[in-house]
Amino acid sequence: MTDGFDTEFFAERFGLRGLTAIVTGAGSGLGRQAARTLAATGAHVALLGRRPEALRETARLIAQVGGTARAFPVDVADQEAVHLVLDEIQQNMPPLWALVNNAGVGGRSTLLDVDAKMFDRVFDVNTKAALLMSTAFARRLIDKQLRGRIINICSLAAQTHPQYLGIYGASKAALEHLTRTMAHEWARHSINVNAISPGYIETDINRAMFLTPAGKKIVEGLPRQRLGTTEALDSALLMLASPASAFMTGATLVVDDGQRFSIG
Ligand SMILES: NC(=O)c1ccc[n+]([C@@H]2O[C@H](COP(=O)([O-])OP(=O)(O)OC[C@H]3O[C@@H](n4cnc5c(N)ncnc54)[C@H](OP(=O)(O)O)[C@@H]3O)[C@@H](O)[C@H]2O)c1
């Protein structure tokens, strides 16, 4: 006997069974966690990143608990290679549904020390590759008249001004702006585009820095004096990736443990 609670309704509204989710930068940190989280909802996950062995390890972790994932080693800044990978995904996996633009690179410098090479390295991956991956993905959805979700991993550094993160923050601020434009342009195609803006979460991108005296001082200054762990984004990701978030587009969810209150 049931009390009227409709389990099927929630499985359908929040589950991603029979759909494909693409995660870039899926071989480590937040990307590996995002891939594992989406696979747990039933999605088949396409794992993109440059290091094949790191992607294979993510695929192994997913398979170990009964999920489905396939590794597609690729440099997301290489447009031609990205198109080939998307073709392969489209031909060999269930219908496209979600793209998580998570691949990103750091870069610490004062503005006076920034040169063109550093600027391009950061913007090429964090902004340009995320935009071009999104347009390539959206075109495929539009061609097939499929609905979908794009989730851009931005950063608290886009809205605050942490020392030495001017260029990195600008690259993520640009991606946040593009998130709103994509949401606007693709609303009529039922492609919802949102961003997650994480605070400091301990991963390969910042682990060494947080071991330095300056890094330890940053943590001491945070409201809860702690860094996040990779699970911190699970709930925001699940919400934005789910069919249930159909009325949400162009938003940025800040997931930062209140860190913005103490970062300038
Ligand atoms: N950790 C934080 O505190 C924090 C806070 C705010 C935002 N973020 C953002 O979260 C995202 C994930 O970072 P993370 O913290 O998980 O650090 P991470 O472990 O260093 O992850 C970055 C991922 O991006 C991939 N990547 C970099 N360049 C690539 C390229 N050209 N082509 C394909 N993949 C590429 C890397 O894989 P390969 O090297 O194998 O290519 C790596 O898996 C980044 O966008 C970062 O800016 C992180």
The ligand as an SDF file (V2000), in Angstrom:
LIG
                    3D

 48 52  0  0  0  0  0  0  0  0999 V2000
   38.7980   24.0920   -6.9040 N   0  0  0  0  0  0  0  0  0  0  0  0
   38.3030   25.3100   -6.7240 C   0  0  0  0  0  0  0  0  0  0  0  0
   38.4790   25.9430   -5.6560 O   0  0  0  0  0  0  0  0  0  0  0  0
   37.5330   25.9690   -7.8300 C   0  0  0  0  0  0  0  0  0  0  0  0
   36.8100   27.1220   -7.5050 C   0  0  0  0  0  0  0  0  0  0  0  0
   36.0880   27.7470   -8.5060 C   0  0  0  0  0  0  0  0  0  0  0  0
   36.0730   27.2320   -9.7760 C   0  0  0  0  0  0  0  0  0  0  0  0
   36.7940   26.1120  -10.0600 N   0  0  0  0  0  0  0  0  0  0  0  0
   36.7400   25.5970  -11.4350 C   0  0  0  0  0  0  0  0  0  0  0  0
   36.3530   24.2500  -11.3970 O   0  0  0  0  0  0  0  0  0  0  0  0
   36.8210   23.5780  -12.5620 C   0  0  0  0  0  0  0  0  0  0  0  0
   37.4750   22.2590  -12.1690 C   0  0  0  0  0  0  0  0  0  0  0  0
   38.6680   22.5440  -11.4720 O   0  0  0  0  0  0  0  0  0  0  0  0
   39.2170   21.6180  -10.3000 P   0  0  0  0  0  0  0  0  0  0  0  0
   39.2370   22.4490   -9.0840 O   0  0  0  0  0  0  0  0  0  0  0  0
   38.5150   20.3150  -10.2700 O   0  0  0  0  0  0  0  0  0  0  0  0
   40.7560   21.4470  -10.7260 O   0  0  0  0  0  0  0  0  0  0  0  0
   41.4780   20.2970  -11.5700 P   0  0  0  0  0  0  0  0  0  0  0  0
   41.4420   19.0220  -10.8280 O   0  0  0  0  0  0  0  0  0  0  0  0
   42.8070   20.8740  -11.9250 O   0  0  0  0  0  0  0  0  0  0  0  0
   40.5660   20.1560  -12.8480 O   0  0  0  0  0  0  0  0  0  0  0  0
   40.7330   20.8440  -14.0350 C   0  0  0  0  0  0  0  0  0  0  0  0
   40.4030   19.8650  -15.1480 C   0  0  0  0  0  0  0  0  0  0  0  0
   40.3920   20.5510  -16.3870 O   0  0  0  0  0  0  0  0  0  0  0  0
   40.9690   19.7250  -17.3530 C   0  0  0  0  0  0  0  0  0  0  0  0
   41.5390   20.5410  -18.4210 N   0  0  0  0  0  0  0  0  0  0  0  0
   42.3630   21.6170  -18.3090 C   0  0  0  0  0  0  0  0  0  0  0  0
   42.7160   22.0620  -19.5120 N   0  0  0  0  0  0  0  0  0  0  0  0
   42.0920   21.2570  -20.4170 C   0  0  0  0  0  0  0  0  0  0  0  0
   42.0700   21.2090  -21.8310 C   0  0  0  0  0  0  0  0  0  0  0  0
   42.7580   22.0850  -22.5820 N   0  0  0  0  0  0  0  0  0  0  0  0
   41.3340   20.2380  -22.4270 N   0  0  0  0  0  0  0  0  0  0  0  0
   40.6310   19.3350  -21.6930 C   0  0  0  0  0  0  0  0  0  0  0  0
   40.6100   19.3460  -20.3470 N   0  0  0  0  0  0  0  0  0  0  0  0
   41.3390   20.2890  -19.7260 C   0  0  0  0  0  0  0  0  0  0  0  0
   42.0560   18.9520  -16.6030 C   0  0  0  0  0  0  0  0  0  0  0  0
   42.2840   17.6950  -17.2040 O   0  0  0  0  0  0  0  0  0  0  0  0
   43.5520   17.3420  -18.1290 P   0  0  0  0  0  0  0  0  0  0  0  0
   44.7360   18.0080  -17.5100 O   0  0  0  0  0  0  0  0  0  0  0  0
   43.5960   15.8640  -18.1320 O   0  0  0  0  0  0  0  0  0  0  0  0
   43.1890   17.8970  -19.4690 O   0  0  0  0  0  0  0  0  0  0  0  0
   41.4320   18.7480  -15.2420 C   0  0  0  0  0  0  0  0  0  0  0  0
   40.7650   17.5170  -15.1510 O   0  0  0  0  0  0  0  0  0  0  0  0
   37.7480   24.5730  -13.2700 C   0  0  0  0  0  0  0  0  0  0  0  0
   37.0630   25.2080  -14.3140 O   0  0  0  0  0  0  0  0  0  0  0  0
   38.0650   25.5840  -12.1780 C   0  0  0  0  0  0  0  0  0  0  0  0
   38.4140   26.8400  -12.7050 O   0  0  0  0  0  0  0  0  0  0  0  0
   37.5220   25.4630   -9.1230 C   0  0  0  0  0  0  0  0  0  0  0  0
  1  2  1  0
  2  3  2  0
  2  4  1  0
  4  5  1  0
  4 48  2  0
  5  6  2  0
  6  7  1  0
  7  8  2  0
  8  9  1  0
  8 48  1  0
  9 10  1  0
  9 46  1  0
 10 11  1  0
 11 12  1  0
 11 44  1  0
 12 13  1  0
 13 14  1  0
 14 15  2  0
 14 16  1  0
 14 17  1  0
 17 18  1  0
 18 19  2  0
 18 20  1  0
 18 21  1  0
 21 22  1  0
 22 23  1  0
 23 24  1  0
 23 42  1  0
 24 25  1  0
 25 26  1  0
 25 36  1  0
 26 27  1  0
 26 35  1  0
 27 28  2  0
 28 29  1  0
 29 30  1  0
 29 35  2  0
 30 31  1  0
 30 32  2  0
 32 33  1  0
 33 34  2  0
 34 35  1  0
 36 37  1  0
 36 42  1  0
 37 38  1  0
 38 39  2  0
 38 40  1  0
 38 41  1  0
 42 43  1  0
 44 45  1  0
 44 46  1  0
 46 47  1  0
M  CHG  2   8   1  16  -1
M  END
$$$$
